[in-house]
Amino acid sequence: MPDINSSDNLFVANLQNVSLESLVKSKLEVLFRQQYEAQVEIDGLYDIIIEQVEKPLIELSLGSCSGNQVRAAQMLGINRNTLKKKIDNYKINVRNIKSKYKNSSAGQP
């Protein structure tokens, strides 16, 4: 078991009180600072960020619904056909998600 010091415990405790928006903003601030310091251009950032948030959101939603796309779409507040397009676009393997969450409690809140 890894040695956990008090600063690690503080970090974990703070994560429970920090919004997703704050975490994303903090990560983006680092990205922009690094981009500025490296003096490089970033193209397509919007699509990159949306994919990095949307794909795990869809995967976890499907997992919590045991792969049921109708229920996952309802949970997400999107049309089932839209969900199917996103699954195809991100190449999400629903069968793997179903078996992963079927055999564990990871999909349970």
Secondary structure, DSSP 8 states (H G I E B T S, - for coil): -----HHHHHHHHHHTTS-HHHHHHHHHHHHHHHHHHHT----SHHHHHHHHHHHHHHHHHHHHTTT-HHHHHHHHTS-HHHHHHHHHHTT--HHHHHHHHHTSSTT--
